[in-house]
């Protein structure tokens, strides 16, 4: 049965023609549109780069992704950007605790500690120091660790292709700013020096320099005068925290003592006579064979890589007595996975010694020791190829060869060095004389700044 529209079309031929023409026009329009879409798709540039900058964010997994398909390598124009994060050392922090909180595995931490064996910078973390971690953005692998010791010194530990780490020290250019701390004694030496702005550590260092010449409990009296020339290391406008005493002068009715820092790192009076006993070259009674000398380009016997050796190794049987090479105070005792049991001793002046791979420690932290005193027994602890003692000498916080370094091994300055020393003494005396004149016109216990 014909529809109502067909009946109407049959009864009106003109309407039928109009409908037919409109249908053909619609078909033609759809055909043109389809052709235009196909042409645009064919002409559109392939691989067009988005104008949105790449932030190198990790790929996001989708339900359609497959773990069996490796990700495409990034082009040179789209390098992976490492993720940097900082950690400020606070009370109670340990390296293992920090690594654990950051989900860094123990194997990586041990690789970092192996690189730190020569420095031991990470063995005792100091409050306020900052650790900087650099991770791979996709895997999260630790690429480098940096320890900011102070504004002038940063230690970098960088991952090598085999998974081990190497270290490099970054030392910024610095200058030394000189100040004079001058006052009359009011009460004790400590109280009077503290009021000038000297720190406890700086006061203790001044006392140690003169301790063999002055009894600070009995020899210091009211109205005695002291001057201390102190230099602070500066990087730009900021202080690194490193200081050194250049000169000390004590004057009174029954007191006249002075100390001047010489180029060898030791202190002498104005006549060039040493204020402390000389150092021993070796930390043992016998001259044991040197199995590995001080060498900044040594081939490491275990890792077989070029790595600095910042001390001297003496081959000796386990249990050999180890002697302190100078008077001093035990500043550190530790048990490092690679350095083994070790002792660090701070000596008068700017000297520090270290004794590694010990089997037994026979002193305590903070204990005062004398030159030639037995402090430990040698061993084979930590990472070691055989029984030996690793011995280090640091001057002004820098490692030097203990067998050849210019250290005080005599009781007075050599005659050929005296002219330079006398000139230095005269310059420092002039600085202290100017400070004394300024202090006389001011209230007692004042800090007089120099240039």
C-alpha positions as a printed Julia matrix, in Angstrom:
451×3 Matrix{Float64}:
   0.0    0.0     0.0
   1.46   3.33   -1.0
   2.31   5.81    1.66
   0.56   9.11    2.12
   3.63  11.04    0.76
   3.71   8.9    -2.4
   0.03   9.51   -2.98
   0.59  13.23   -2.59
   3.56  13.14   -4.98
   1.61  11.16   -7.52
  -1.22  13.66   -7.45
   1.31  16.58   -7.8
   4.19  15.98  -10.31
   5.77  19.4    -9.65
   6.25  18.66   -5.92
   7.89  15.39   -6.77
  10.5   17.12   -8.91
  11.33  19.59   -6.14
  11.89  16.81   -3.6
  14.12  14.94   -6.02
  16.33  18.0    -6.65
  16.73  18.67   -2.91
  17.77  15.11   -2.23
  20.46  15.29   -4.91
  21.76  18.58   -3.45
  22.12  17.0     0.04
  23.98  14.04   -1.4
  26.37  16.36   -3.24
  27.05  18.49   -0.12
  27.85  15.39    1.94
  30.22  14.15   -0.77
  32.08  17.5    -0.9
  32.39  17.57    2.91
  33.79  14.04    3.02
  36.37  14.9     0.35
  37.41  18.01    2.26
  37.96  16.02    5.49
  40.05  13.41    3.69
  42.16  16.09    1.99
  42.8   17.9     5.29
  43.87  14.67    6.99
  46.27  13.9     4.15
  47.8   17.42    4.14
  48.13  17.77    7.99
  51.92  17.73    8.99
  52.99  14.45   10.54
  54.89  14.52   13.93
  53.86  18.08   14.71
  55.5   19.25   18.01
  53.19  20.7    20.62
  53.79  24.29   21.65
  53.44  23.32   25.34
  56.94  23.02   26.86
  58.1   19.56   27.95
  58.51  19.44   31.73
  60.16  16.01   31.62
  57.57  14.51   33.92
  57.6   10.7    34.35
  55.26   8.79   31.99
  51.85   8.04   33.47
  50.69   4.43   33.17
  47.36   3.9    31.45
  45.14   0.76   31.26
  46.28   0.2    27.68
  50.03   0.36   28.46
  52.03  -2.85   28.54
  55.13  -3.52   30.69
  56.59  -5.63   27.89
  56.9   -2.62   25.6
  60.04  -0.58   26.27
  59.59   3.21   26.33
  60.9    5.12   23.35
  64.27   6.82   23.88
  64.09  10.56   24.43
  65.48  12.78   21.71
  68.42  15.15   22.39
  65.9   17.97   22.35
  64.04  16.32   25.23
  66.75  15.3    27.79
  65.77  13.86   31.14
  65.99  16.44   33.89
  67.34  15.17   37.22
  65.33  15.86   40.35
  67.21  17.84   43.02
  66.2   17.89   46.7
  67.88  19.28   49.82
  68.08  17.97   53.39
  69.32  20.2    56.26
  71.0   18.18   59.01
  69.11  18.35   62.33
  69.69  16.88   65.78
  69.47  13.08   65.74
  69.96  12.71   61.98
  72.09   9.82   60.73
  73.07   9.0    57.18
  71.31   5.63   57.29
  68.16   7.24   58.68
  68.13   9.94   55.99
  68.68   7.4    53.21
  65.92   5.19   54.61
  63.42   8.05   54.72
  64.27   8.85   51.12
  63.86   5.19   50.04
  67.5    4.89   48.97
  68.68   1.3    49.32
  71.52   0.15   51.55
  73.69  -0.88   48.59
  73.68   2.68   47.29
  74.51   4.09   50.73
  77.45   1.67   51.06
  78.72   2.73   47.63
  78.66   6.36   48.77
  80.45   5.47   52.03
  83.11   3.62   50.06
  83.84   6.82   48.15
  83.93   8.73   51.45
  86.55   6.43   52.99
  89.39   8.9    52.38
  87.43  11.91   53.69
  85.14  10.51   56.43
  83.03  13.61   55.86
  79.73  11.68   56.09
  80.67   9.64   59.16
  79.77  12.46   61.58
  77.06  14.79   60.27
  77.14  18.33   61.66
  74.07  20.36   62.52
  73.2   22.91   59.87
  75.09  21.22   57.04
  73.02  20.51   53.95
  72.83  17.37   51.8
  71.72  17.72   48.17
  70.29  14.65   46.44
  70.08  14.31   42.65
  67.83  11.52   41.39
  66.97  10.14   37.95
  63.41  11.33   37.23
  62.04   8.0    36.0
  63.85   5.35   38.04
  64.5    7.47   41.13
  68.11   6.19   41.16
  70.55   8.35   43.14
  72.81  10.07   40.63
  74.81  12.26   43.01
  75.0   13.42   46.61
  76.55  16.73   47.64
  77.51  17.77   51.17
  77.69  21.51   51.77
  80.27  21.74   54.57
  80.32  25.55   54.62
  79.92  28.36   52.04
  83.45  27.77   50.78
  83.49  23.97   50.58
  81.2   21.36   49.03
  81.93  17.66   48.55
  80.29  15.91   45.59
  79.75  12.13   45.35
  78.85  11.12   41.77
  77.61   7.76   40.5
  79.81   5.98   37.95
  78.52   3.65   35.19
  79.39   0.55   37.24
  77.23   1.74   40.18
  80.11   2.88   42.39
  80.71   6.51   43.4
  83.65   8.9    43.26
  84.18  12.11   45.22
  85.34  15.58   44.27
  85.89  18.59   46.53
  84.72  22.02   45.4
  86.72  24.76   47.14
  85.7   28.35   46.44
  88.24  31.21   46.53
  88.35  32.78   49.98
  90.05  35.54   51.92
  90.91  35.96   55.58
  89.49  38.88   57.53
  91.52  39.91   60.56
  90.04  41.08   63.88
  91.63  41.93   67.22
  89.95  40.93   70.49
  91.37  42.94   73.37
  90.36  43.41   77.0
  91.49  43.7    80.6
  90.9   40.74   82.86
  87.73  41.03   84.96
  87.33  37.75   86.81
  88.63  34.76   84.86
  90.35  34.7    81.49
  87.45  32.72   80.04
  84.79  35.17   81.23
  86.74  38.2    80.03
  87.48  36.66   76.62
  83.88  35.55   76.21
  82.63  39.11   76.69
  84.71  40.28   73.72
  82.77  37.97   71.4
  85.19  35.04   71.16
  83.52  31.63   71.0
  84.18  28.86   73.51
  86.2   26.96   70.9
  88.38  29.98   70.12
  89.03  30.63   73.83
  89.97  27.0    74.37
  92.33  27.12   71.4
  94.07  30.21   72.8
  94.54  28.45   76.14
  95.97  25.35   74.46
  98.5   27.41   72.51
  99.99  28.86   75.72
  99.19  26.05   78.14
 102.85  25.0    78.54
 103.86  28.57   79.42
 100.83  29.91   81.31
  98.63  28.44   84.06
  95.31  30.14   83.3
  94.03  29.43   86.82
  96.95  30.88   88.8
  98.94  33.19   86.51
  96.1   35.44   85.29
  95.18  38.38   87.57
  92.76  41.27   87.56
  93.73  44.16   85.21
  96.08  41.97   83.17
  95.66  42.71   79.48
  95.29  40.27   76.59
  95.09  40.68   72.83
  94.17  37.96   70.36
  94.52  38.47   66.61
  91.95  36.21   64.96
  91.3   35.7    61.25
  88.02  34.43   59.82
  87.74  32.79   56.41
  85.29  34.66   54.16
  83.66  33.7    50.86
  82.04  36.77   49.39
  80.29  38.54   52.24
  79.71  35.36   54.27
  81.92  33.55   56.77
  82.74  29.86   56.3
  83.05  29.25   60.04
  86.78  28.52   59.75
  89.01  30.61   62.02
  92.69  30.74   62.97
  94.53  32.56   65.73
  97.38  34.59   64.26
  98.86  35.94   67.5
  98.3   36.16   71.27
  99.81  38.54   73.8
  99.34  38.46   77.59
 100.67  41.36   79.67
 100.55  42.04   83.4
 102.54  42.87   86.48
 103.85  39.3    86.65
 103.01  38.1    83.17
 104.52  38.57   79.71
 103.85  35.87   77.13
 103.22  35.91   73.39
 102.58  33.44   70.57
 102.82  33.89   66.8
 101.65  31.56   64.04
 104.41  30.56   61.62
 104.04  29.26   58.06
 104.57  25.68   59.25
 101.3   25.85   61.23
 103.0   25.9    64.63
 103.2   28.67   67.26
 106.44  30.29   68.44
 107.36  33.1    70.79
 108.96  36.31   69.51
 112.39  34.68   69.52
 111.3   31.81   67.27
 111.17  29.19   70.04
 108.42  26.58   69.74
 105.61  26.76   72.31
 104.75  23.08   71.92
 106.75  19.93   71.52
 107.81  18.79   68.07
 105.9   16.13   66.09
 106.94  12.56   65.39
 107.12  11.64   61.71
 105.77   8.11   62.24
 103.08   6.8    64.61
 105.06   3.71   65.65
 108.19   2.88   67.62
 109.72   0.99   64.69
 110.04   2.13   61.08
 107.63  -0.24   59.36
 107.58  -0.62   55.58
 105.45   1.85   53.6
 103.06  -0.35   51.63
 101.2    2.54   49.98
 102.48   6.15   49.98
 100.54   9.42   49.93
  99.35   9.76   46.32
  96.6   11.88   44.8
  96.54   9.61   41.69
  96.79   6.16   43.23
  95.33   3.03   41.62
  93.09   1.63   44.36
  94.16  -1.95   45.2
  90.53  -3.13   45.65
  88.47  -1.15   43.13
  91.31  -0.88   40.54
  90.32   2.73   39.81
  92.32   5.94   40.08
  91.44   7.43   43.47
  93.32   9.76   45.86
  95.18   8.15   48.74
  95.27  10.89   51.37
  97.58   9.16   53.83
 100.41   6.66   54.2
  99.92   2.92   54.76
 102.42   1.09   56.98
 102.44  -2.72   56.73
 102.55  -4.18   60.26
 101.19  -7.13   62.23
  97.77  -6.86   63.87
  98.17  -5.61   67.45
 101.15  -3.31   66.86
 101.05  -0.32   69.28
  99.99   2.93   67.55
 101.38   6.18   68.99
 100.09   9.73   68.79
 102.58  11.79   66.8
 101.98  14.89   68.9
 100.27  16.38   71.95
  96.56  16.89   71.42
  92.97  16.0    72.17
  91.03  13.03   70.79
  88.3   14.64   68.66
  86.7   11.62   66.96
  86.43   7.88   67.41
  84.48   5.87   64.86
  83.86   2.53   63.21
  83.46   3.02   59.45
  82.44   0.14   57.12
  85.45   0.86   54.9
  87.92   2.82   57.08
  87.36   0.41   59.97
  87.94   1.55   63.55
  89.65   4.92   63.55
  90.85   7.78   65.78
  91.18  11.48   64.99
  93.38  13.77   67.12
  93.48  17.58   67.04
  96.85  19.11   67.88
  97.9   22.66   68.84
  98.12  24.96   65.87
  96.37  23.76   62.74
  97.27  20.09   62.79
  95.08  17.0    62.83
  96.04  13.31   62.56
  93.99  10.19   61.76
  94.7    6.52   62.41
  92.58   3.95   60.47
  91.92   0.18   60.29
  92.6   -0.28   64.02
  91.87  -3.5    65.89
  91.51  -1.77   69.27
  91.01   1.83   70.43
  92.64   2.63   73.78
  91.56   6.26   74.32
  88.26   8.11   74.68
  86.79  11.06   72.86
  87.87  14.33   74.54
  90.89  12.73   76.23
  94.13  14.76   76.29
  97.11  12.79   75.04
 100.85  13.39   74.73
 103.31  12.89   71.93
 104.42   9.26   71.81
 101.48   8.03   73.94
  99.93   4.72   72.89
  96.38   5.32   71.64
  95.47   2.08   69.8
  96.53  -1.24   68.33
  96.84  -1.68   64.58
  94.51  -4.05   62.76
  92.82  -5.02   59.53
  89.28  -3.67   60.01
  87.14  -2.12   57.28
  87.98  -2.63   53.6
  91.6   -3.73   53.6
  93.9   -5.95   51.59
  95.93  -6.96   54.66
  97.06  -5.89   58.14
  98.29  -2.3    58.07
  97.92   1.17   59.59
  96.61   4.05   57.48
  98.01   7.33   58.89
  96.94  10.84   57.83
  98.2   14.33   58.64
  96.03  17.39   57.94
  97.33  20.97   58.01
  94.71  23.72   57.89
  92.09  21.02   57.18
  93.94  19.81   54.07
  95.66  16.39   53.87
  99.42  16.44   53.3
 102.12  13.79   53.02
 103.12  13.14   56.67
 106.57  11.88   55.66
 107.58  15.0    53.71
 105.35  17.85   54.93
 106.84  20.96   56.53
 105.82  20.32   60.14
 107.47  21.35   63.41
 109.98  18.6    64.16
 112.46  20.92   65.92
 112.22  23.22   68.95
 112.86  26.49   67.1
 112.49  28.1    63.68
 115.44  27.42   61.33
 117.84  30.36   60.94
 117.08  30.83   57.24
 113.37  31.37   58.04
 113.9   33.85   60.85
 113.97  37.08   58.75
 110.48  36.36   57.35
 109.25  35.38   60.82
 110.58  38.59   62.41
 108.77  40.69   59.81
 105.53  38.87   60.55
 106.0   39.35   64.3
 106.59  43.08   63.84
 103.41  43.45   61.77
 101.28  41.56   64.28
 102.76  43.49   67.21
 101.82  46.75   65.48
  98.24  45.51   65.06
  98.03  44.63   68.77
  99.63  47.93   69.83
  96.97  49.85   67.9
  94.29  47.72   69.53
  95.74  48.41   72.99
  95.64  52.18   72.41
  92.02  51.95   71.25
  91.01  49.78   74.19
  92.56  52.25   76.64
  90.06  54.89   75.51
  87.06  52.55   75.77
  85.31  50.5    78.43
  87.02  47.24   79.5
  86.1   44.0    77.72
  85.63  45.47   74.26
  86.24  43.89   70.87
  88.45  46.01   68.66
  87.99  45.13   64.99
  90.92  45.31   62.63
  91.17  45.42   58.85
